[in-house]
Amino acid sequence: MQETVMKNRTGINRRDFMRTAIVGGTAGVLPLSISALPKNQESNKTPVKMEFRTLGKTGLKVSAIGMGTMRTTDPNVIHYAIDSGVNYFDTAHCYMNGNNESIVGTVLKSRRKEVIIATKVHIANEKTMTSSVESSLKSLQTDVIDVIQLHSLKRSSHSKNEDAMNTLEKLRKRGLVRFVGFTTHKNQVEVIEAGIETGFYDTVLVTYSYKSDAEIGTVIDKAAKAGMGVIAMKTQQGGYTSDQFKKLSPHQASLRWVLKNPNVHTTIPSMVAFAHVDENVGTMRHKFGAVDQNTLELYGQVFSKEICNFCGSCDPQCALQVPVQDINRCLMYAEGYRDFNLALDTYRELLTESQVNACINCESCRVQCPVGLDIPNRLSKARELFNPVFV
């Protein structure tokens, strides 16, 4: 195994990831120094006015900067985000093997009226879905979930799954959930258009960034016009870092680009440290401008060999049905998020449900990426990085 495989722009390899995770021992995430006070106290003296938008037909007033808690281990960071004006929080029953909802719940029990909470449930039979939602309620220490979302839909048939919709409606009538939506990483246009056609859903969580294809923006507009609340994720293209950005913030620039679309009602960047809250909330200090545009262009150039647009054009090209886009997402979690355990968890799911390793003996990869990613190299890197863990 080549331990240098991760030693590119991320500056960390698999052994470093595993050592850090084992020492930290916290639900499969890197033990960052997140309990200290924010370093930049001066920046906190300048108040940031949070913008609030209406989440479609739900009528909920949500902060333009929400918080994805998937990797958050310290409740104090969530408290700090609320104090900073954030009121929309996104989690899921499966994050950290169920522990993430419990972390969020320790905050909700004392600040429930200040926040809007969204979580997720996988499509399954009624009994399983109901049990999952009831478990989420217990972990979140709340009587009602504001937004329940069908998790990670990949096909139009998922959006139109009548059994799943009927189950969600029963949960809503019982008063366990207020609004219903779905999330999607893959075949997004197909999935969202199908969801719009049902007229059932209140919200959609969609991958959207400055690198997204124009058709994603178009379907977002269509969803908003249909009354759906639109939440954007993966807004920062993986959060890759480089010394070239010491005086620039591509993460703020990315968020500003997304938020200049009025049909995006909130965003859920991942935040695991006080500094992340400061940086993301600081996005609201001004609108998207020329400096932001230049920053994004530089960011795209520096990480041109890593950034996947999640357009989905790669998967249909593979005759062996290798989930190329999802594998690239695993690499993004490892290289960009620097969260090897999250990458492993996602890769583990792929191993059980798809042909991840079908291309090992493939003599020639014919998959062409429209933005120039070296797909054979990316797939090889993923195998070298992740497969030894499962052997």
Buried (B, 14 or more C-beta within 10 A) or exposed (E): EEEEBBEEBBEBBBEBBBEBBEEBEBBBBBBBEBEEEBEEEEBBEEEBEBBBBEBBBBEBEBBBBBBBBBBBBBBBBBBBBBEBBBBBBBBBBBBBEBBBBBBBBBBBEEEBEEBBBBBBBBBBEBEEBBBBBEBBBEBBBBEBBBBBBBBBBBBBEBBBBEEBBEBBEBBBEEEBBBBBBBBBBBBBBBBBBBBBEEEBBBBBBBBBBBBBBEEBBEBBBBBBEBEBBBBBBBBBBBBBBBEEBEEBBBBBBBBBBBBEBEBBBBBBBBBBBBBBBBBBBBBBEEEBEEEBBEBBEBBBEBBEEBBBBBBBBBBEBBEEEBBBBBBBBBBBBBBBBBBBBBBBBBBBBBEEEBEBBBBEEBEEBEBEBEEEBEBBEBBBBBBBBBBEBEE
